[in-house]
Each structure stands twice: as structure tokens, then as C-alpha cells.
Amino acid sequence: SIRTALEQNRSIDDMVHNLSNELYKDEIFVFDNKDQLHKIPAGARIIDYIINIAPEPDWVELFSGANVNGEFKTLDTTLKNGDRVELVIA
């Protein structure tokens, strides 16, 4: 893909953006309320995020949703790269 980009005279910024998308297409990175970075699968929902970080499976029942980038979202909301997630206890 780098060779193709060079042959098409794309900018360095375009090449870096496309390369990073290809490298990380199966995962995304989100921040918690303590600014810790978490890697989760692409397409993960808030409930998947909870399952990924919770030490006990029963913890999922404690949460009603999350504030994502300052807006309340339900557990079935799909997260995006760079989202800031603050879990809300039911």
C-alpha cells in the first residue's frame, strides 16, 4: 500500500493515516475516567468494554450505561476510537 501511495503522489499525512487504519482495523483505543488507555476489539459496545475491564463477570449488572465523551449512552452503544468512557452505576 505504501508503494501504491507513492506512485499516486499522495501526501505523507494520507499515507500515515491509511497505514494506521490498516494496522489497527481490528481494534480501537478508548480512555477511562482516569485517562488510562484500553485496547478493545473494533465494534465493541459499552457492555463489551465492561466485560473486558471487569475482574468479575457479575460486575456488568452494576452498570446502567456510560457517559461517552460527556453524553449518557446505553450499554448497547458502539464505541469509537478515542472515546472517553465513564461508567455509570445503576
Disulfide bonds with the S-S distance in Angstrom:
none
